[in-house]
Amino acid sequence: MSQLELQNNTSTERKTWFADVILPVPIPKMFTYRVPMEFNDIACIGARVIVQFGHRKILTGVIGRLHETPPAKYEAKYLLELLDEEPVIQPLQINLLQWIADYYMCTLGEVLNMALPSGLKLSSESKVQLHPHFDYYESELDFNEKETAIIEALLKDEVLSYGDISKLINQKTIYSLIKSLVYKGAVLLFEEVKEKYKPKKETRIRLSQALADDKKELESLFESIEKKPKQEAILLHYLQEVPVFNHPEKNKEGIEKSSFTQADLSTSSLKTLVKNGILEEFQVIISRFDSYDAALKEVTLTDIQQQAKDEIMSSFQEKDISLLHGITGSGKTEIYISLIQEALQGESQVLYLLPEIALTTQIVSRLRKIFGDKMGVYHSKFSDNERVEVWKGVLSGKYQFVIGVRSAVFLPFDNLGLIIVDEEHESSYKQYDPAPRYNARDVSFVIAREHHAKVLLGSATPSIESQYHAQNGKYGLIQLNKRYGSGELPDFKVADMVRQKNKKLLKGEFSTELIEAINQALSLKEQVIVFQNRRGYSPYLMCQECGWVPKCENCAVSLTYHQYKSELRCHYCGYKEQVPSACEACGSTNMKTIGFGTEKLEEELSLLFPDIKVQRMDLDTTRKKNSYDTIIKDFENGNIDILVGTQMVSKGLDFDNVNLVGIFDIDRMLHFPDFRSYERTFQLSTQVSGRAGRREKKGKVIIQSRDTEQPILSQIITHNYNAFYKNELAERSLYGYPPFTRLINVVIKNKEAQLAKTAAIKLANLLKEQLGAQRVLGPEEPLISRIRNEYLMEVVIKLERSKINLTKVKNIIQEMALEVLQEKGLKTSRIIFDVDPY
């Protein structure tokens, strides 16, 4: 019997239903509960339920399966509550959650916890009430002063939370008091579960229907309140806003209550009119998002863009995934818009993924003008309630098209036709912590397969893997090699920092080429972007006498100096401390900042160019909800002359007046110890360079380097992606890296360094026995060997792309990890799996 048939059966056709429930716990299975008879006709797959888990925990779960088979090894408890009569998660999504759990080697509960917005989860809070058999006035028990206060408050309010009681008696720790009252039989404890999501409501006012229907009655009313000018003013204000006799249907909607206070009218008179039944006060649920008219204008494509679009459509006839390799400024967005419009006209849903929240700011305002209220936006800067509203908007069909960051892959689509993954090469699509450690680009392929949809990958600098698959025919490949309109690619210049330092030409850490180019741009009233992929004031402080460097007390890293807040901060665990006035090793006050972060660049540029406005855009300046929008709008409006930033400024943004980009320190990116360092440097440099000269005027890019002879620099300068790709592919083939292999990174953590090492050695040896020594690398200490007071060791597993059973290998890895954790002395270790880690 199918699941849908099972759901449609009535309670008379079957005696007992059982529900397998996905719970947000790191245990690799679903849990079976008995469905109460009253829920038989409405329980459905994808609905949320409240269940008891263990002796005391109350959890929110989602029904993953309905069936008639009781569990063999335990007696099923009843579902406590059914929260939804319609699914909040589609059946296709449950398949996706299971695939993610299997592929990324985590539990279904961990995936659910990530997928479901916090506002759709429930919170439980302990509550206290009087015992129904307790009579305070007849009781012969002794109660102290605080117990008495609690009982008297309960007699009045019936139910109190722990927090209420704590405030009542002005005492933080109240458990002993509650325990005493329970022991004396005075109170009972229970868990009250509350749904976090609350719809936004608006209070409105309307004229009573009897008055709205009878003009004479209304005229009579005005005569009766002739000597009450405040009440008369309120009624006149309402009738000006709602002409009830010309448009009687508008009275039902009324007007916002706030409009009366905005008009400086008497609130007490308004209350009187409501009390007397002349006006009615009511509430309506409203959207948290502004309303936009759906213009749905056709986008005019150039001949080159139209040709690219035709090639995409032709490619989709044969392949489900296609790669649009279009240089920066080539007009990929217009092609996306045209494809989205066609998909929506065909009644399909569309998901448009972007790697950074920063990118949504400009693109959203642009797409709103075209798609209006049909488009939803989904990212982590939204509040819980806003994200739930978008989730429910997708479920209800309000949003046919969603633009969002990686978490948008979890939205409850039921009819996806097209997924666009813009800047597909971006590492931001990869989730690193906590589990599931998924890549949204790769997950989109699975979603598309479930929905029989198409995926379009877009990039000016495709990932090596995507380009490899496109070159080998697995994906379709469409090239777009000309900038949109009359735009040209910028000119490049490399500043030799070693030569300039030897000749003492540097101003701080700025080359003469970059300073002169900035001066010229500012004199022409043009704007400048300076890119440095490191936030903070400087990487670290150092004592100039003994070389002491302040370190994080939880992690094996130096603390980054942030001048703005006058603190040292760890970018791994968040630990912070005040800047030391003297060296803690030798006592010297000769402390110096080493290196440049975005904050220090901002300060240096402000000193070099005191009459212009410099602004920084990095994680520190964009923590607040609307920070991105504010900075970008200020830059667009010309209120900022130089924008200094991390990779946030490198992609997707389109500014008419930017004709100069400075890449401050390319060497640091190139020499980062990661097999992808050259790839990421090429991508970031190309992306940030694309911000220069995007209209009629040709832009300029200055790259500062200490090694100007590096081959990759000439590839960046000449925009020669193909040469870069061939070199990189040869290196990957030689050393056995993706796309020729799959990688699984296994991280072993323990608060004791020796235990972490012992567990890692044992695990590596077991894996070598099972998989072969050539496939198992390590164990080794990672670059950062201690984070949040846990010592780390890594084992890397390299697997061939073909002729290997990946599922079987993953099962072996998990079994060997479990064997290590069961060994005495190693149980305190944690073993984390990261599939496709880089």
Protein Blocks (a to p, Z undefined) as FASTA:
>chain_A
ZZklmmmpcfklpmbdcddddddbfbfbdddddddfklmmmgcghiacdddehjllccdd
ddfbdcfbdcfkbccdddfbdfbfbdfbdfklmmmmmmmmmmnopafklmmmmmpcfklp
ccddddddddfkbcfklpcbdcdfklmmmmmmmmmnopacfklmmmmnopablmlmmmmm
mmnopaccddddddfbdcdddddddddfklmmmmklmmmmmmmmmmmmklmmmmmmmmmm
mcfklmmmlmmnopafklmmmnopafklmmmmmmnomaccddddddfbdcdddfkpacdd
dfklmmmmmmmmmmmmmpmbdcddddehklpmmmmmmmmmmmmmnopacddddfbfklmm
mmmmmmmmmnmmmbccddfkbcfklmmmmmmmmmnomambdcddfklmmpccfbdfbdcd
ehklpmklpcfbdcddddfklmmmmmmmmnopacddddfbdcfklmmmmmnomaccdddf
bdehjbccdddddddfklmmmnopaghjacfklmmmmmmmmmnopacddddfbecjbfbd
cdfklopacddfkbccdddddfklopaddfknopacdddfbdfklopabdcdedjdfklm
mmmmmmmmmmbccddddfklmmpmklmmmmmmmmmnopafbdcddfklmgopacfklcbd
cdfblmlmmmpccfklmmmmmmmmmmmmmmgopblbccddddddfblkbmklmmmmnopa
klmmmmmmmmmmmnopafkbccdddddddfbfklmmmmmmmmmmmmmmmnopklpgcjdd
dfblcgghiacddddddddfbhpafklmmmmmmmmmmmmmmpghilmpccdddehkZZ
